[in-house]
């Protein structure tokens, strides 16, 4: 399908909750606004407290009596059916993701929806092949014992996800939670409710037992999100979003001492050594700073370049940044869509103004593009590069979450490691060098959950994913997800 064809897709105009196997509406609703042109895409039901409660009750009942007692192979088969159901409606999901976010069609096809499918298949495969710990123990009185660990579901898991990679991040939590035998009550971001609604349609159409997957729409604070975290029958919360929201959720679950897994914000660094493959490093930083208009938690907003190649690097990155095609995802060749909303654009523009006040040199961008068409009512900003700020500037320390990076020179390996680590966040970093010994040495010292050497955004779903400091805690992915979404019980048996 051509990009333009996705603009014609028939998407639901009224987005409802999916509770106990049924779509249900609410008295209240809110508009889902297109970031491409400001038009209203749909009305979204705003869940009441009673509806959140009904969703949790349905999940609890089904977990106890149905889903939690299925055999591993049966649960794995269901996850494959969900994946196949998304695959069968691949273009609908692409259309939903592009309409809600304005991301390029090529990205939705190659990344978002593909990964949504992969999330279900990966965790189905994981539970089919998972092994456990086993120990032989002897005691001073001659007793002999074996120990083995069994993993039981936690119960009901609350999933709360953000808008930046809607289906990808939603299913990154829903899939492992279901795989491990939990039932789920999930709330997508109020900014991007459509792909989660299509996922609920898939669950209904494949006949997933009612109550296994429940979807509630609504806002976060003093609304569906907060009510979910406060619900006494939720056994764990898995959350992706801003660090300050993570902090609010932690307080909400404190009294109930609930399990939490937090994937939060970042202020990620890319480090380019003078010996790096120059073109690969420029292309890598172009991707890591501007993919999805900079709205990926793993994007690099801080770039450190070794002084001998600093000027050349800035010139090269500027040229490639100015060659990005900003505009409607429905136009052929668009590389960079809008920000998620005008509200978020106002936040990003406030940093554009602040950078100038803080003394930045604006290498490129710094404003709002003009299109002369409906996109002028969208939420676009120009991809932006700054130089000249001190490491203490707010624009260099605070997460902006837009298509922007600051480039600074450095002189020595130790110095740059210290500057990378001098951050309140600890999510991800990239190191560009042809000296792999140095790459490994630097990677070991960087205080983030993931370090790429000569790469960015490559994710093997079996590896641990998460951050340190304000970027969260806990790791998900592969067996790390198994650890989070299950209760491990050690069984100790006398054998002699
Ligand atoms: P957000 O924290 O504003 O919202 C995320 C979700 O939390 C939404 O569904 C929202 O409704 C809900 N929410 C808000 N307040 C709540 C409350 N008090 N109680 C319960 N739920 C509440 O985040 P966002 O703006 O949607 O997403 C962008 C942020 O997410 C950025 O900071 C980005 O770095 C981060 N992020 C992190 C990762 C990661 O893996 N570490 C991945 C993607 C995005």
Boltz pocket constraint, residues with backbone or C-beta under 6 A from the ligand:
constraints:
  - pocket:
      binder: B
      contacts: [[A, 160], [A, 161], [A, 162], [A, 163], [A, 164], [A, 165], [A, 169], [A, 187], [A, 188], [A, 189], [A, 190], [A, 218], [A, 219], [A, 220], [A, 221], [A, 222], [A, 224], [A, 225], [A, 226], [A, 227], [A, 229], [A, 240], [A, 241], [A, 242], [A, 243], [A, 245], [A, 246], [A, 248], [A, 249], [A, 262], [A, 263], [A, 264], [A, 265], [A, 266], [A, 296], [A, 297], [A, 399], [A, 401], [A, 427], [A, 467], [A, 471], [A, 472]]
      max_distance: 6.0
